[in-house]
Amino acid sequence: MKNLIAAIIARIVRTPTTAKAVAGFNKAIAELEAVIDHHNVKADLIDAEIAIKVAAQTAAKDAAAEADKIAKRIRKLVA
């Protein structure tokens, strides 16, 4: 009777098989890959936002330089 109870308890609390352990690791790897993909998308969006801001900054600097050229021409005409 003790052996039967011990066998039942051993079956209930047995350690996971290698296949179950590998499946657990594969699930964890898949979840980590999903996190990596998510952060890569976020990084790409940030890169795009930076590119837009750099383009706007360049356009503003070009406009300021053009305005400065025009101001210099007008100063020469007035002087």
mmJSON file of the N, C-alpha and C atoms, coordinates in Angstrom:
{"data_MODEL":{"atom_site":{
"group_PDB":["ATOM","ATOM","ATOM","ATOM","ATOM","ATOM","ATOM","ATOM","ATOM","ATOM","ATOM","ATOM","ATOM","ATOM","ATOM","ATOM","ATOM","ATOM","ATOM","ATOM","ATOM","ATOM","ATOM","ATOM","ATOM","ATOM","ATOM","ATOM","ATOM","ATOM","ATOM","ATOM","ATOM","ATOM","ATOM","ATOM","ATOM","ATOM","ATOM","ATOM","ATOM","ATOM","ATOM","ATOM","ATOM","ATOM","ATOM","ATOM","ATOM","ATOM","ATOM","ATOM","ATOM","ATOM","ATOM","ATOM","ATOM","ATOM","ATOM","ATOM","ATOM","ATOM","ATOM","ATOM","ATOM","ATOM","ATOM","ATOM","ATOM","ATOM","ATOM","ATOM","ATOM","ATOM","ATOM","ATOM","ATOM","ATOM","ATOM","ATOM","ATOM","ATOM","ATOM","ATOM","ATOM","ATOM","ATOM","ATOM","ATOM","ATOM","ATOM","ATOM","ATOM","ATOM","ATOM","ATOM","ATOM","ATOM","ATOM","ATOM","ATOM","ATOM","ATOM","ATOM","ATOM","ATOM","ATOM","ATOM","ATOM","ATOM","ATOM","ATOM","ATOM","ATOM","ATOM","ATOM","ATOM","ATOM","ATOM","ATOM","ATOM","ATOM","ATOM","ATOM","ATOM","ATOM","ATOM","ATOM","ATOM","ATOM","ATOM","ATOM","ATOM","ATOM","ATOM","ATOM","ATOM","ATOM","ATOM","ATOM","ATOM","ATOM","ATOM","ATOM","ATOM","ATOM","ATOM","ATOM","ATOM","ATOM","ATOM","ATOM","ATOM","ATOM","ATOM","ATOM","ATOM","ATOM","ATOM","ATOM","ATOM","ATOM","ATOM","ATOM","ATOM","ATOM","ATOM","ATOM","ATOM","ATOM","ATOM","ATOM","ATOM","ATOM","ATOM","ATOM","ATOM","ATOM","ATOM","ATOM","ATOM","ATOM","ATOM","ATOM","ATOM","ATOM","ATOM","ATOM","ATOM","ATOM","ATOM","ATOM","ATOM","ATOM","ATOM","ATOM","ATOM","ATOM","ATOM","ATOM","ATOM","ATOM","ATOM","ATOM","ATOM","ATOM","ATOM","ATOM","ATOM","ATOM","ATOM","ATOM","ATOM","ATOM","ATOM","ATOM","ATOM","ATOM","ATOM","ATOM","ATOM","ATOM","ATOM","ATOM","ATOM","ATOM","ATOM","ATOM","ATOM","ATOM","ATOM","ATOM","ATOM","ATOM","ATOM","ATOM","ATOM"],
"id":[1,2,3,4,5,6,7,8,9,10,11,12,13,14,15,16,17,18,19,20,21,22,23,24,25,26,27,28,29,30,31,32,33,34,35,36,37,38,39,40,41,42,43,44,45,46,47,48,49,50,51,52,53,54,55,56,57,58,59,60,61,62,63,64,65,66,67,68,69,70,71,72,73,74,75,76,77,78,79,80,81,82,83,84,85,86,87,88,89,90,91,92,93,94,95,96,97,98,99,100,101,102,103,104,105,106,107,108,109,110,111,112,113,114,115,116,117,118,119,120,121,122,123,124,125,126,127,128,129,130,131,132,133,134,135,136,137,138,139,140,141,142,143,144,145,146,147,148,149,150,151,152,153,154,155,156,157,158,159,160,161,162,163,164,165,166,167,168,169,170,171,172,173,174,175,176,177,178,179,180,181,182,183,184,185,186,187,188,189,190,191,192,193,194,195,196,197,198,199,200,201,202,203,204,205,206,207,208,209,210,211,212,213,214,215,216,217,218,219,220,221,222,223,224,225,226,227,228,229,230,231,232,233,234,235,236,237],
"type_symbol":["N","C","C","N","C","C","N","C","C","N","C","C","N","C","C","N","C","C","N","C","C","N","C","C","N","C","C","N","C","C","N","C","C","N","C","C","N","C","C","N","C","C","N","C","C","N","C","C","N","C","C","N","C","C","N","C","C","N","C","C","N","C","C","N","C","C","N","C","C","N","C","C","N","C","C","N","C","C","N","C","C","N","C","C","N","C","C","N","C","C","N","C","C","N","C","C","N","C","C","N","C","C","N","C","C","N","C","C","N","C","C","N","C","C","N","C","C","N","C","C","N","C","C","N","C","C","N","C","C","N","C","C","N","C","C","N","C","C","N","C","C","N","C","C","N","C","C","N","C","C","N","C","C","N","C","C","N","C","C","N","C","C","N","C","C","N","C","C","N","C","C","N","C","C","N","C","C","N","C","C","N","C","C","N","C","C","N","C","C","N","C","C","N","C","C","N","C","C","N","C","C","N","C","C","N","C","C","N","C","C","N","C","C","N","C","C","N","C","C","N","C","C","N","C","C","N","C","C","N","C","C","N","C","C","N","C","C"],
"label_atom_id":["N","CA","C","N","CA","C","N","CA","C","N","CA","C","N","CA","C","N","CA","C","N","CA","C","N","CA","C","N","CA","C","N","CA","C","N","CA","C","N","CA","C","N","CA","C","N","CA","C","N","CA","C","N","CA","C","N","CA","C","N","CA","C","N","CA","C","N","CA","C","N","CA","C","N","CA","C","N","CA","C","N","CA","C","N","CA","C","N","CA","C","N","CA","C","N","CA","C","N","CA","C","N","CA","C","N","CA","C","N","CA","C","N","CA","C","N","CA","C","N","CA","C","N","CA","C","N","CA","C","N","CA","C","N","CA","C","N","CA","C","N","CA","C","N","CA","C","N","CA","C","N","CA","C","N","CA","C","N","CA","C","N","CA","C","N","CA","C","N","CA","C","N","CA","C","N","CA","C","N","CA","C","N","CA","C","N","CA","C","N","CA","C","N","CA","C","N","CA","C","N","CA","C","N","CA","C","N","CA","C","N","CA","C","N","CA","C","N","CA","C","N","CA","C","N","CA","C","N","CA","C","N","CA","C","N","CA","C","N","CA","C","N","CA","C","N","CA","C","N","CA","C","N","CA","C","N","CA","C","N","CA","C","N","CA","C","N","CA","C","N","CA","C","N","CA","C"],
"label_alt_id":[null,null,null,null,null,null,null,null,null,null,null,null,null,null,null,null,null,null,null,null,null,null,null,null,null,null,null,null,null,null,null,null,null,null,null,null,null,null,null,null,null,null,null,null,null,null,null,null,null,null,null,null,null,null,null,null,null,null,null,null,null,null,null,null,null,null,null,null,null,null,null,null,null,null,null,null,null,null,null,null,null,null,null,null,null,null,null,null,null,null,null,null,null,null,null,null,null,null,null,null,null,null,null,null,null,null,null,null,null,null,null,null,null,null,null,null,null,null,null,null,null,null,null,null,null,null,null,null,null,null,null,null,null,null,null,null,null,null,null,null,null,null,null,null,null,null,null,null,null,null,null,null,null,null,null,null,null,null,null,null,null,null,null,null,null,null,null,null,null,null,null,null,null,null,null,null,null,null,null,null,null,null,null,null,null,null,null,null,null,null,null,null,null,null,null,null,null,null,null,null,null,null,null,null,null,null,null,null,null,null,null,null,null,null,null,null,null,null,null,null,null,null,null,null,null,null,null,null,null,null,null,null,null,null,null,null,null],
"label_comp_id":["MET","MET","MET","LYS","LYS","LYS","ASN","ASN","ASN","LEU","LEU","LEU","ILE","ILE","ILE","ALA","ALA","ALA","ALA","ALA","ALA","ILE","ILE","ILE","ILE","ILE","ILE","ALA","ALA","ALA","ARG","ARG","ARG","ILE","ILE","ILE","VAL","VAL","VAL","ARG","ARG","ARG","THR","THR","THR","PRO","PRO","PRO","THR","THR","THR","THR","THR","THR","ALA","ALA","ALA","LYS","LYS","LYS","ALA","ALA","ALA","VAL","VAL","VAL","ALA","ALA","ALA","GLY","GLY","GLY","PHE","PHE","PHE","ASN","ASN","ASN","LYS","LYS","LYS","ALA","ALA","ALA","ILE","ILE","ILE","ALA","ALA","ALA","GLU","GLU","GLU","LEU","LEU","LEU","GLU","GLU","GLU","ALA","ALA","ALA","VAL","VAL","VAL","ILE","ILE","ILE","ASP","ASP","ASP","HIS","HIS","HIS","HIS","HIS","HIS","ASN","ASN","ASN","VAL","VAL","VAL","LYS","LYS","LYS","ALA","ALA","ALA","ASP","ASP","ASP","LEU","LEU","LEU","ILE","ILE","ILE","ASP","ASP","ASP","ALA","ALA","ALA","GLU","GLU","GLU","ILE","ILE","ILE","ALA","ALA","ALA","ILE","ILE","ILE","LYS","LYS","LYS","VAL","VAL","VAL","ALA","ALA","ALA","ALA","ALA","ALA","GLN","GLN","GLN","THR","THR","THR","ALA","ALA","ALA","ALA","ALA","ALA","LYS","LYS","LYS","ASP","ASP","ASP","ALA","ALA","ALA","ALA","ALA","ALA","ALA","ALA","ALA","GLU","GLU","GLU","ALA","ALA","ALA","ASP","ASP","ASP","LYS","LYS","LYS","ILE","ILE","ILE","ALA","ALA","ALA","LYS","LYS","LYS","ARG","ARG","ARG","ILE","ILE","ILE","ARG","ARG","ARG","LYS","LYS","LYS","LEU","LEU","LEU","VAL","VAL","VAL","ALA","ALA","ALA"],
"label_asym_id":["A","A","A","A","A","A","A","A","A","A","A","A","A","A","A","A","A","A","A","A","A","A","A","A","A","A","A","A","A","A","A","A","A","A","A","A","A","A","A","A","A","A","A","A","A","A","A","A","A","A","A","A","A","A","A","A","A","A","A","A","A","A","A","A","A","A","A","A","A","A","A","A","A","A","A","A","A","A","A","A","A","A","A","A","A","A","A","A","A","A","A","A","A","A","A","A","A","A","A","A","A","A","A","A","A","A","A","A","A","A","A","A","A","A","A","A","A","A","A","A","A","A","A","A","A","A","A","A","A","A","A","A","A","A","A","A","A","A","A","A","A","A","A","A","A","A","A","A","A","A","A","A","A","A","A","A","A","A","A","A","A","A","A","A","A","A","A","A","A","A","A","A","A","A","A","A","A","A","A","A","A","A","A","A","A","A","A","A","A","A","A","A","A","A","A","A","A","A","A","A","A","A","A","A","A","A","A","A","A","A","A","A","A","A","A","A","A","A","A","A","A","A","A","A","A","A","A","A","A","A","A","A","A","A","A","A","A"],
"label_entity_id":["1","1","1","1","1","1","1","1","1","1","1","1","1","1","1","1","1","1","1","1","1","1","1","1","1","1","1","1","1","1","1","1","1","1","1","1","1","1","1","1","1","1","1","1","1","1","1","1","1","1","1","1","1","1","1","1","1","1","1","1","1","1","1","1","1","1","1","1","1","1","1","1","1","1","1","1","1","1","1","1","1","1","1","1","1","1","1","1","1","1","1","1","1","1","1","1","1","1","1","1","1","1","1","1","1","1","1","1","1","1","1","1","1","1","1","1","1","1","1","1","1","1","1","1","1","1","1","1","1","1","1","1","1","1","1","1","1","1","1","1","1","1","1","1","1","1","1","1","1","1","1","1","1","1","1","1","1","1","1","1","1","1","1","1","1","1","1","1","1","1","1","1","1","1","1","1","1","1","1","1","1","1","1","1","1","1","1","1","1","1","1","1","1","1","1","1","1","1","1","1","1","1","1","1","1","1","1","1","1","1","1","1","1","1","1","1","1","1","1","1","1","1","1","1","1","1","1","1","1","1","1","1","1","1","1","1","1"],
"label_seq_id":[1,1,1,2,2,2,3,3,3,4,4,4,5,5,5,6,6,6,7,7,7,8,8,8,9,9,9,10,10,10,11,11,11,12,12,12,13,13,13,14,14,14,15,15,15,16,16,16,17,17,17,18,18,18,19,19,19,20,20,20,21,21,21,22,22,22,23,23,23,24,24,24,25,25,25,26,26,26,27,27,27,28,28,28,29,29,29,30,30,30,31,31,31,32,32,32,33,33,33,34,34,34,35,35,35,36,36,36,37,37,37,38,38,38,39,39,39,40,40,40,41,41,41,42,42,42,43,43,43,44,44,44,45,45,45,46,46,46,47,47,47,48,48,48,49,49,49,50,50,50,51,51,51,52,52,52,53,53,53,54,54,54,55,55,55,56,56,56,57,57,57,58,58,58,59,59,59,60,60,60,61,61,61,62,62,62,63,63,63,64,64,64,65,65,65,66,66,66,67,67,67,68,68,68,69,69,69,70,70,70,71,71,71,72,72,72,73,73,73,74,74,74,75,75,75,76,76,76,77,77,77,78,78,78,79,79,79],
"pdbx_PDB_ins_code":[null,null,null,null,null,null,null,null,null,null,null,null,null,null,null,null,null,null,null,null,null,null,null,null,null,null,null,null,null,null,null,null,null,null,null,null,null,null,null,null,null,null,null,null,null,null,null,null,null,null,null,null,null,null,null,null,null,null,null,null,null,null,null,null,null,null,null,null,null,null,null,null,null,null,null,null,null,null,null,null,null,null,null,null,null,null,null,null,null,null,null,null,null,null,null,null,null,null,null,null,null,null,null,null,null,null,null,null,null,null,null,null,null,null,null,null,null,null,null,null,null,null,null,null,null,null,null,null,null,null,null,null,null,null,null,null,null,null,null,null,null,null,null,null,null,null,null,null,null,null,null,null,null,null,null,null,null,null,null,null,null,null,null,null,null,null,null,null,null,null,null,null,null,null,null,null,null,null,null,null,null,null,null,null,null,null,null,null,null,null,null,null,null,null,null,null,null,null,null,null,null,null,null,null,null,null,null,null,null,null,null,null,null,null,null,null,null,null,null,null,null,null,null,null,null,null,null,null,null,null,null,null,null,null,null,null,null],
"Cartn_x":[0.823,0.0,0.862,1.945,2.839,3.497,3.838,4.466,3.503,2.248,1.24,1.06,0.97,0.831,2.082,3.236,4.482,4.551,4.1,4.109,3.158,1.981,1.006,1.556,2.111,2.683,3.854,4.688,5.83,5.349,4.269,3.745,3.163,2.542,1.929,2.989,4.023,5.033,6.323,6.254,7.457,8.05,9.293,9.981,9.598,9.612,9.223,10.222,9.722,10.585,11.428,12.406,13.273,12.453,11.498,10.666,9.88,9.369,8.632,9.555,10.753,11.726,12.101,12.346,12.685,11.515,10.297,9.122,9.016,9.328,9.314,10.351,11.551,12.601,12.21,11.629,11.205,10.132,9.231,8.199,8.831,9.778,10.463,11.236,11.886,12.625,11.672,10.525,9.541,9.04,8.802,8.359,9.439,10.696,11.797,11.968,11.781,11.869,10.762,9.58,8.486,8.837,9.468,9.899,10.958,11.88,12.924,12.301,11.369,10.701,9.973,9.305,8.565,9.513,10.632,11.583,12.28,12.482,13.051,12.097,10.805,9.811,9.819,9.875,9.931,11.177,12.307,13.552,13.453,12.831,12.655,11.77,10.725,9.855,10.613,11.423,12.22,13.207,13.832,14.744,14.023,12.796,12.018,11.681,11.311,11.012,12.246,13.397,14.645,14.945,14.76,15.022,14.118,12.86,11.928,12.378,12.789,13.234,14.519,15.428,16.67,16.357,15.425,15.036,14.41,13.559,12.944,13.999,14.965,16.039,16.874,17.188,17.967,17.208,15.914,15.107,15.063,14.947,14.918,16.248,17.349,18.673,18.856,18.394,18.478,17.648,16.451,15.594,16.234,16.867,17.541,18.725,19.462,20.603,20.129,19.037,18.48,17.989,17.335,16.866,18.045,19.121,20.315,20.917,20.954,21.47,20.627,19.316,18.419,18.609,18.75,18.955,20.251,21.297,22.58,22.448,21.716,21.504,20.751,19.737,18.948,19.803,20.637,21.517,22.468,22.98,23.88,23.15,21.897,21.128,20.802,20.505,20.12,21.34,22.474,23.666,24.221],
"Cartn_y":[-1.2,0.0,1.257,1.241,2.395,2.616,1.521,1.634,2.232,1.857,2.394,3.893,4.305,5.729,6.492,5.911,6.556,6.679,5.683,5.729,6.8,6.91,7.935,9.33,9.514,10.831,11.151,10.179,10.402,10.789,10.175,10.496,11.911,12.334,13.663,14.754,14.539,15.581,15.318,14.508,14.166,15.405,15.324,16.424,16.435,17.599,17.669,16.93,16.448,15.746,16.744,16.221,17.082,17.78,17.09,17.694,18.874,18.726,19.843,21.007,20.706,21.763,22.49,21.741,22.349,23.192,22.691,23.459,24.752,24.69,25.908,26.905,26.419,27.306,27.897,27.088,27.591,28.665,28.483,29.493,30.787,30.669,31.859,32.561,31.796,32.385,33.105,32.5,33.139,34.449,34.458,35.692,36.758,36.368,37.334,37.863,37.01,37.469,38.458,38.257,39.21,40.55,40.523,41.76,42.461,41.692,42.268,42.938,42.249,42.817,44.11,44.111,45.304,46.486,46.24,47.329,47.775,46.863,47.25,48.16,47.867,48.734,50.109,50.14,51.428,52.214,51.515,52.18,52.732,51.981,52.462,53.705,53.724,54.904,56.112,55.904,57.007,57.511,56.589,56.988,57.82,57.427,58.183,59.574,59.658,60.965,61.86,61.287,62.061,62.552,61.695,62.086,63.24,63.201,64.287,65.585,65.494,66.701,67.261,66.383,66.844,67.543,66.985,67.613,68.979,69.072,70.366,71.36,70.897,71.771,72.271,71.389,71.766,72.789,72.567,73.511,74.871,74.866,76.129,76.858,76.124,76.753,77.317,76.59,77.074,78.343,78.351,79.54,80.721,80.476,81.552,82.089,81.197,81.635,82.451,82.034,82.792,84.162,84.205,85.489,86.392,85.82,86.62,87.193,86.399,86.89,88.058,87.915,88.984,90.231,90.045,91.202,91.916,91.172,91.786,92.58,92.052,92.776,94.086,93.99,95.202,96.214,95.755,96.682,97.387,96.659,97.257,98.299,98.001,98.961,100.21,100.034,101.182,102.016,101.383,102.103,103.043],
"Cartn_z":[0.0,0.0,0.0,0.805,0.845,-0.523,-1.167,-2.485,-3.506,-3.421,-4.33,-4.107,-2.853,-2.523,-2.958,-2.689,-3.093,-4.61,-5.341,-6.8,-7.315,-6.701,-7.109,-6.833,-5.649,-5.295,-6.229,-6.511,-7.411,-8.798,-9.256,-10.581,-10.6,-9.508,-9.448,-9.382,-8.583,-8.369,-9.148,-10.18,-10.927,-11.603,-11.85,-12.515,-13.989,-14.587,-15.995,-16.884,-17.978,-18.923,-19.69,-20.365,-21.18,-22.256,-22.828,-23.876,-23.323,-22.105,-21.5,-21.198,-20.746,-20.466,-21.751,-22.816,-24.111,-24.613,-24.444,-24.865,-24.075,-22.791,-21.968,-22.431,-22.746,-23.249,-24.603,-25.465,-26.777,-26.64,-25.695,-25.462,-24.964,-24.034,-23.522,-24.632,-25.499,-26.62,-27.566,-27.839,-28.723,-28.123,-26.813,-26.161,-26.216,-26.014,-26.092,-27.513,-28.509,-29.895,-30.212,-29.634,-29.827,-29.197,-28.034,-27.379,-28.228,-28.767,-29.62,-30.845,-31.494,-32.664,-32.302,-31.162,-30.721,-30.536,-29.869,-29.629,-30.91,-31.837,-33.131,-33.893,-33.823,-34.469,-33.816,-32.479,-31.78,-32.175,-32.289,-32.672,-34.096,-34.992,-36.368,-36.404,-35.582,-35.524,-35.0,-33.99,-33.448,-34.495,-35.237,-36.314,-37.367,-37.7,-38.683,-38.153,-36.876,-36.286,-36.291,-35.985,-35.993,-37.404,-38.396,-39.783,-40.199,-39.78,-40.106,-39.436,-38.184,-37.477,-38.067,-38.489,-39.113,-40.437,-41.201,-42.467,-42.222,-41.194,-40.867,-40.403,-39.625,-39.159,-40.336,-41.262,-42.442,-43.273,-43.462,-44.228,-43.536,-42.211,-41.471,-41.582,-41.517,-41.656,-43.064,-44.07,-45.445,-45.628,-45.047,-45.139,-44.424,-43.284,-42.552,-43.35,-43.986,-44.799,-45.993,-46.619,-47.755,-47.305,-46.149,-45.617,-45.295,-44.799,-44.496,-45.77,-46.852,-48.13,-48.633,-48.543,-49.007,-48.16,-46.839,-45.95,-46.294,-46.611,-46.972,-48.264,-49.256,-50.512,-50.261,-49.426,-49.132,-48.394,-47.456,-46.732,-47.713,-48.721,-49.689,-50.532,-50.879,-51.668,-50.869,-49.603,-48.759,-48.403,-48.267,-47.799,-48.837],
"occupancy":[1.0,1.0,1.0,1.0,1.0,1.0,1.0,1.0,1.0,1.0,1.0,1.0,1.0,1.0,1.0,1.0,1.0,1.0,1.0,1.0,1.0,1.0,1.0,1.0,1.0,1.0,1.0,1.0,1.0,1.0,1.0,1.0,1.0,1.0,1.0,1.0,1.0,1.0,1.0,1.0,1.0,1.0,1.0,1.0,1.0,1.0,1.0,1.0,1.0,1.0,1.0,1.0,1.0,1.0,1.0,1.0,1.0,1.0,1.0,1.0,1.0,1.0,1.0,1.0,1.0,1.0,1.0,1.0,1.0,1.0,1.0,1.0,1.0,1.0,1.0,1.0,1.0,1.0,1.0,1.0,1.0,1.0,1.0,1.0,1.0,1.0,1.0,1.0,1.0,1.0,1.0,1.0,1.0,1.0,1.0,1.0,1.0,1.0,1.0,1.0,1.0,1.0,1.0,1.0,1.0,1.0,1.0,1.0,1.0,1.0,1.0,1.0,1.0,1.0,1.0,1.0,1.0,1.0,1.0,1.0,1.0,1.0,1.0,1.0,1.0,1.0,1.0,1.0,1.0,1.0,1.0,1.0,1.0,1.0,1.0,1.0,1.0,1.0,1.0,1.0,1.0,1.0,1.0,1.0,1.0,1.0,1.0,1.0,1.0,1.0,1.0,1.0,1.0,1.0,1.0,1.0,1.0,1.0,1.0,1.0,1.0,1.0,1.0,1.0,1.0,1.0,1.0,1.0,1.0,1.0,1.0,1.0,1.0,1.0,1.0,1.0,1.0,1.0,1.0,1.0,1.0,1.0,1.0,1.0,1.0,1.0,1.0,1.0,1.0,1.0,1.0,1.0,1.0,1.0,1.0,1.0,1.0,1.0,1.0,1.0,1.0,1.0,1.0,1.0,1.0,1.0,1.0,1.0,1.0,1.0,1.0,1.0,1.0,1.0,1.0,1.0,1.0,1.0,1.0,1.0,1.0,1.0,1.0,1.0,1.0,1.0,1.0,1.0,1.0,1.0,1.0,1.0,1.0,1.0,1.0,1.0,1.0],
"B_iso_or_equiv":[0.0,0.0,0.0,0.0,0.0,0.0,0.0,0.0,0.0,0.0,0.0,0.0,0.0,0.0,0.0,0.0,0.0,0.0,0.0,0.0,0.0,0.0,0.0,0.0,0.0,0.0,0.0,0.0,0.0,0.0,0.0,0.0,0.0,0.0,0.0,0.0,0.0,0.0,0.0,0.0,0.0,0.0,0.0,0.0,0.0,0.0,0.0,0.0,0.0,0.0,0.0,0.0,0.0,0.0,0.0,0.0,0.0,0.0,0.0,0.0,0.0,0.0,0.0,0.0,0.0,0.0,0.0,0.0,0.0,0.0,0.0,0.0,0.0,0.0,0.0,0.0,0.0,0.0,0.0,0.0,0.0,0.0,0.0,0.0,0.0,0.0,0.0,0.0,0.0,0.0,0.0,0.0,0.0,0.0,0.0,0.0,0.0,0.0,0.0,0.0,0.0,0.0,0.0,0.0,0.0,0.0,0.0,0.0,0.0,0.0,0.0,0.0,0.0,0.0,0.0,0.0,0.0,0.0,0.0,0.0,0.0,0.0,0.0,0.0,0.0,0.0,0.0,0.0,0.0,0.0,0.0,0.0,0.0,0.0,0.0,0.0,0.0,0.0,0.0,0.0,0.0,0.0,0.0,0.0,0.0,0.0,0.0,0.0,0.0,0.0,0.0,0.0,0.0,0.0,0.0,0.0,0.0,0.0,0.0,0.0,0.0,0.0,0.0,0.0,0.0,0.0,0.0,0.0,0.0,0.0,0.0,0.0,0.0,0.0,0.0,0.0,0.0,0.0,0.0,0.0,0.0,0.0,0.0,0.0,0.0,0.0,0.0,0.0,0.0,0.0,0.0,0.0,0.0,0.0,0.0,0.0,0.0,0.0,0.0,0.0,0.0,0.0,0.0,0.0,0.0,0.0,0.0,0.0,0.0,0.0,0.0,0.0,0.0,0.0,0.0,0.0,0.0,0.0,0.0,0.0,0.0,0.0,0.0,0.0,0.0,0.0,0.0,0.0,0.0,0.0,0.0,0.0,0.0,0.0,0.0,0.0,0.0],
"pdbx_formal_charge":[null,null,null,null,null,null,null,null,null,null,null,null,null,null,null,null,null,null,null,null,null,null,null,null,null,null,null,null,null,null,null,null,null,null,null,null,null,null,null,null,null,null,null,null,null,null,null,null,null,null,null,null,null,null,null,null,null,null,null,null,null,null,null,null,null,null,null,null,null,null,null,null,null,null,null,null,null,null,null,null,null,null,null,null,null,null,null,null,null,null,null,null,null,null,null,null,null,null,null,null,null,null,null,null,null,null,null,null,null,null,null,null,null,null,null,null,null,null,null,null,null,null,null,null,null,null,null,null,null,null,null,null,null,null,null,null,null,null,null,null,null,null,null,null,null,null,null,null,null,null,null,null,null,null,null,null,null,null,null,null,null,null,null,null,null,null,null,null,null,null,null,null,null,null,null,null,null,null,null,null,null,null,null,null,null,null,null,null,null,null,null,null,null,null,null,null,null,null,null,null,null,null,null,null,null,null,null,null,null,null,null,null,null,null,null,null,null,null,null,null,null,null,null,null,null,null,null,null,null,null,null,null,null,null,null,null,null],
"auth_seq_id":[1,1,1,2,2,2,3,3,3,4,4,4,5,5,5,6,6,6,7,7,7,8,8,8,9,9,9,10,10,10,11,11,11,12,12,12,13,13,13,14,14,14,15,15,15,16,16,16,17,17,17,18,18,18,19,19,19,20,20,20,21,21,21,22,22,22,23,23,23,24,24,24,25,25,25,26,26,26,27,27,27,28,28,28,29,29,29,30,30,30,31,31,31,32,32,32,33,33,33,34,34,34,35,35,35,36,36,36,37,37,37,38,38,38,39,39,39,40,40,40,41,41,41,42,42,42,43,43,43,44,44,44,45,45,45,46,46,46,47,47,47,48,48,48,49,49,49,50,50,50,51,51,51,52,52,52,53,53,53,54,54,54,55,55,55,56,56,56,57,57,57,58,58,58,59,59,59,60,60,60,61,61,61,62,62,62,63,63,63,64,64,64,65,65,65,66,66,66,67,67,67,68,68,68,69,69,69,70,70,70,71,71,71,72,72,72,73,73,73,74,74,74,75,75,75,76,76,76,77,77,77,78,78,78,79,79,79],
"auth_comp_id":["MET","MET","MET","LYS","LYS","LYS","ASN","ASN","ASN","LEU","LEU","LEU","ILE","ILE","ILE","ALA","ALA","ALA","ALA","ALA","ALA","ILE","ILE","ILE","ILE","ILE","ILE","ALA","ALA","ALA","ARG","ARG","ARG","ILE","ILE","ILE","VAL","VAL","VAL","ARG","ARG","ARG","THR","THR","THR","PRO","PRO","PRO","THR","THR","THR","THR","THR","THR","ALA","ALA","ALA","LYS","LYS","LYS","ALA","ALA","ALA","VAL","VAL","VAL","ALA","ALA","ALA","GLY","GLY","GLY","PHE","PHE","PHE","ASN","ASN","ASN","LYS","LYS","LYS","ALA","ALA","ALA","ILE","ILE","ILE","ALA","ALA","ALA","GLU","GLU","GLU","LEU","LEU","LEU","GLU","GLU","GLU","ALA","ALA","ALA","VAL","VAL","VAL","ILE","ILE","ILE","ASP","ASP","ASP","HIS","HIS","HIS","HIS","HIS","HIS","ASN","ASN","ASN","VAL","VAL","VAL","LYS","LYS","LYS","ALA","ALA","ALA","ASP","ASP","ASP","LEU","LEU","LEU","ILE","ILE","ILE","ASP","ASP","ASP","ALA","ALA","ALA","GLU","GLU","GLU","ILE","ILE","ILE","ALA","ALA","ALA","ILE","ILE","ILE","LYS","LYS","LYS","VAL","VAL","VAL","ALA","ALA","ALA","ALA","ALA","ALA","GLN","GLN","GLN","THR","THR","THR","ALA","ALA","ALA","ALA","ALA","ALA","LYS","LYS","LYS","ASP","ASP","ASP","ALA","ALA","ALA","ALA","ALA","ALA","ALA","ALA","ALA","GLU","GLU","GLU","ALA","ALA","ALA","ASP","ASP","ASP","LYS","LYS","LYS","ILE","ILE","ILE","ALA","ALA","ALA","LYS","LYS","LYS","ARG","ARG","ARG","ILE","ILE","ILE","ARG","ARG","ARG","LYS","LYS","LYS","LEU","LEU","LEU","VAL","VAL","VAL","ALA","ALA","ALA"],
"auth_asym_id":["A","A","A","A","A","A","A","A","A","A","A","A","A","A","A","A","A","A","A","A","A","A","A","A","A","A","A","A","A","A","A","A","A","A","A","A","A","A","A","A","A","A","A","A","A","A","A","A","A","A","A","A","A","A","A","A","A","A","A","A","A","A","A","A","A","A","A","A","A","A","A","A","A","A","A","A","A","A","A","A","A","A","A","A","A","A","A","A","A","A","A","A","A","A","A","A","A","A","A","A","A","A","A","A","A","A","A","A","A","A","A","A","A","A","A","A","A","A","A","A","A","A","A","A","A","A","A","A","A","A","A","A","A","A","A","A","A","A","A","A","A","A","A","A","A","A","A","A","A","A","A","A","A","A","A","A","A","A","A","A","A","A","A","A","A","A","A","A","A","A","A","A","A","A","A","A","A","A","A","A","A","A","A","A","A","A","A","A","A","A","A","A","A","A","A","A","A","A","A","A","A","A","A","A","A","A","A","A","A","A","A","A","A","A","A","A","A","A","A","A","A","A","A","A","A","A","A","A","A","A","A","A","A","A","A","A","A"],
"auth_atom_id":["N","CA","C","N","CA","C","N","CA","C","N","CA","C","N","CA","C","N","CA","C","N","CA","C","N","CA","C","N","CA","C","N","CA","C","N","CA","C","N","CA","C","N","CA","C","N","CA","C","N","CA","C","N","CA","C","N","CA","C","N","CA","C","N","CA","C","N","CA","C","N","CA","C","N","CA","C","N","CA","C","N","CA","C","N","CA","C","N","CA","C","N","CA","C","N","CA","C","N","CA","C","N","CA","C","N","CA","C","N","CA","C","N","CA","C","N","CA","C","N","CA","C","N","CA","C","N","CA","C","N","CA","C","N","CA","C","N","CA","C","N","CA","C","N","CA","C","N","CA","C","N","CA","C","N","CA","C","N","CA","C","N","CA","C","N","CA","C","N","CA","C","N","CA","C","N","CA","C","N","CA","C","N","CA","C","N","CA","C","N","CA","C","N","CA","C","N","CA","C","N","CA","C","N","CA","C","N","CA","C","N","CA","C","N","CA","C","N","CA","C","N","CA","C","N","CA","C","N","CA","C","N","CA","C","N","CA","C","N","CA","C","N","CA","C","N","CA","C","N","CA","C","N","CA","C","N","CA","C","N","CA","C","N","CA","C","N","CA","C","N","CA","C","N","CA","C"],
"pdbx_PDB_model_num":[1,1,1,1,1,1,1,1,1,1,1,1,1,1,1,1,1,1,1,1,1,1,1,1,1,1,1,1,1,1,1,1,1,1,1,1,1,1,1,1,1,1,1,1,1,1,1,1,1,1,1,1,1,1,1,1,1,1,1,1,1,1,1,1,1,1,1,1,1,1,1,1,1,1,1,1,1,1,1,1,1,1,1,1,1,1,1,1,1,1,1,1,1,1,1,1,1,1,1,1,1,1,1,1,1,1,1,1,1,1,1,1,1,1,1,1,1,1,1,1,1,1,1,1,1,1,1,1,1,1,1,1,1,1,1,1,1,1,1,1,1,1,1,1,1,1,1,1,1,1,1,1,1,1,1,1,1,1,1,1,1,1,1,1,1,1,1,1,1,1,1,1,1,1,1,1,1,1,1,1,1,1,1,1,1,1,1,1,1,1,1,1,1,1,1,1,1,1,1,1,1,1,1,1,1,1,1,1,1,1,1,1,1,1,1,1,1,1,1,1,1,1,1,1,1,1,1,1,1,1,1,1,1,1,1,1,1]
}}}
